[in-house]
Amino acid sequence: MCNLRRLWPFYRIVSRIRAGIAAFACVVVVAAPAQADQLRLGTTTAATPISASRGWVVWSAPAGADWQLMAWHDGVARALALAPRPAPFDADVGTDARGRAVVTFSRCTRTPSGIGGTGSPAAGWTGRGCRVRVVDLVSGRERAAGIPRSRGDSDTSPSMWRGRVAFARHAPGHRDVEQVLIFDPKQHRVVTLPHGAVPTSCPFREGCKGQPVHAGVTDLDLGARLVAFRWWVEAPAVVGHGGWEIRADVLRDRRSVLLGSGFAGEACTGGVDSSMPGAPTTDGLDVWWQQTSTACEKTRADLRRWNVATGGLVSGSLPETVIGLAYDAGALLGIVAPPPAPTPGVYSPVDFTCSAPGAPCQIERLDPPALQRLDEQPQSPFF
């Protein structure tokens, strides 16, 4: 039955994993020096998006009631000379047409309320009137990406590679289903790529009139050969009414490949309560991400890699306290949370966070786990 009572367990499980999703975006990734076998970058107490590439790391930091964009390079952290945003930046480090390090993000007339796409489209994280901006990380110069658009279009979650920009677009003609696009400045044209799946069926006898259908990109990474993204979909035909897909669009032939999925279900009903994929990272034809699942009071974290050419999925176990992960050119780094203090006689869902007083999360290099092939095939989280 499509009623509030049925939806309540979903909202409970989403609240349980919200901190894990947000903290997932807190990962600091840097290429580790050869002499640094044990690399610890520091601690974090704020769940804000962080992106890294080519020795540059960018993240958002509170600046009064707003947020400013910070950058780290060669051991020095500084605030970029950019206007702040009312919410954390959806920033991504990439390269321009000349191979120089840049960061892309969006500026909006109504800034998304979510943190780096960690909410659902219904929560308003898509924003309105968003335009992609580009900043040269050496000179600090900010410019428009020059992406052609129509009236009412709103572009977020940008990622640049060698001058091309992949991004998500919320357009009036597509209602609450975002589009995945790529802009080539040399040809000055925008090409539409496949987005994630959106179910149109209703699994309930009484019908689904009035039930929301929202779908959009929550994280996106553009590489030389792939666009990988995490796709959120909320609809009556989705298990728990909300789920995720990990997808890769092959740039050569615009083929879309489903790599992984996740769902939010009812808590402590037996088996897995929820399974959540993290933000994907492209590396050639490989896509890396973290898969986190909960089963009542237990949490499991795994590193996963899918090769688009071979269709092979491999996985390795990570400590359950690893609540964020990133892979960059062979370096595996993550957010390691302190275990929560249990309350005797009181049930408390697993809640690994970075905000406990005096107990921040550690950002450190991880030992890569042994990877084993999985025979399972990814399936969308639909009934």
Secondary structure, DSSP 8 states (H G I E B T S, - for coil): --SHHHHHHHHHHHHHHHHHHHHHTT-------TT-SS-EEEEE-S---EEEETTEEEEEEEETTEEEEEEEETTEEEE-SS--BSS----EEEE-TTS-EEEEEEE-SB--SSSSS-S-GGGTTT-BS-EEEEEETTT--EEE------TT-EEEEEEEETTEEEEEEE-GGGTTB-EEEEEETTTTEEEEE-----------TT--TT---EEEEEEEEE-SSEEEEEEEEE-TTBGGG-EEEEEEEETTTTEEEEEEEEEE--TTSSS-SEEEE---EEETTEEEEEEEEEETTEEEEEEEEEETTTTEEEEEEE-TTEEEEEEETTEEEEEE-------TT--------S-STT--EEEEE------EEE------SB-
